[in-house]
Amino acid sequence: DIQMTQSPSSLSASVGDRVTITCRAGQSISRYLNWYQQKPGKAPKVVVYSASSLQSGVPSRFSGSGSGTDFTLTITNLQPEDFATYYCQQSYSLPRTFGQGTKVEIK
Amino acid sequence: QVQLQESGPGLVKPSQTLSLTCTVSGGSINIGAYWWSWIRQYPGKGLEWLGYIYYSGSTYYNPSLEGRVTISMDTSKNQISLKLTSVTAADTAVYYCARESASNCFDPWGQGTLVTVSS
């Protein structure tokens, strides 16, 4: 299985801040990396797929980058609705695996 | 717009079989280019992919489940099913069904259903 490690596990930020979340894969996964946003009581929702492609309907303040083993999700101009938990997930091989999550909290 | 909805018992006794159904609306499960997955989320929030089924009926299961899982499809009802045998308290989780497309991401997801394993 490919282990996915996110950092940090949580962070505090203010509205308007720029936030960066990192995901590291245990082996190269090319660009087969997705990012999900989850709010309390809701299912995860994809925000970025294939490392850097923005899902339809997702605001352009979200962006993803990286390839190989190191990836980042960046949120610029953080908005109140962005406070949530974010997960990375690899789709390079089976079984699919997720990172442990990064909780973005209001400072 | 495709929507998924999970259903099934919210409480299962230890050693019994957990059975859930995912009803898909707004599109057929019997077309190519989609894989239909089950994913669970533990109370501590970690996510585990359980397996998937392709429209052809072929399946792949997470080896971590050690042969306890079966995923099937009923095209006449447009449903995907999950069976997990010999459950223990460690199987307590919110269970989601989700579609994986050619973009290799899970979208959409069902709303999830909490299953508690307890006597």
Contacts between the chains, C-beta under 8 A, distances in Angstrom:
chain1	res1	chain2	res2	distance
A	1	B	64	7.7
A	32	B	104	6.1
A	34	B	104	7.3
A	34	B	105	4.2
A	34	B	106	7.4
A	36	B	106	7.5
A	42	B	111	7.6
A	43	B	96	5.7
A	43	B	98	7.8
A	43	B	109	3.8
A	43	B	110	6.6
A	43	B	111	5.9
A	43	B	112	5.4
A	44	B	47	7.4
A	44	B	106	7.4
A	44	B	109	6.2
A	45	B	107	7.7
A	45	B	109	7.3
A	46	B	105	4.8
A	46	B	106	6.6
A	46	B	107	4.7
A	49	B	103	5.1
A	49	B	104	7.0
A	49	B	105	3.9
A	49	B	107	7.9
A	50	B	103	6.4
A	50	B	104	7.0
A	50	B	105	7.6
A	53	B	103	7.4
A	55	B	105	7.7
A	55	B	107	7.1
A	85	B	45	6.9
A	87	B	47	6.2
A	89	B	47	7.7
A	89	B	105	7.6
A	89	B	106	7.3
A	91	B	100	7.4
A	91	B	104	3.7
A	91	B	105	6.6
A	94	B	60	5.4
A	95	B	49	5.5
A	95	B	51	7.8
A	95	B	60	7.7
A	95	B	62	4.2
A	95	B	63	6.9
A	95	B	64	7.2
A	96	B	37	7.5
A	96	B	49	4.0
A	97	B	49	6.9
A	98	B	46	7.4
A	98	B	47	4.1
A	98	B	48	7.6
A	98	B	49	7.3
A	100	B	45	8.0
A	100	B	46	6.1
A	101	B	45	5.7
A	101	B	46	7.5
A	101	B	47	7.8
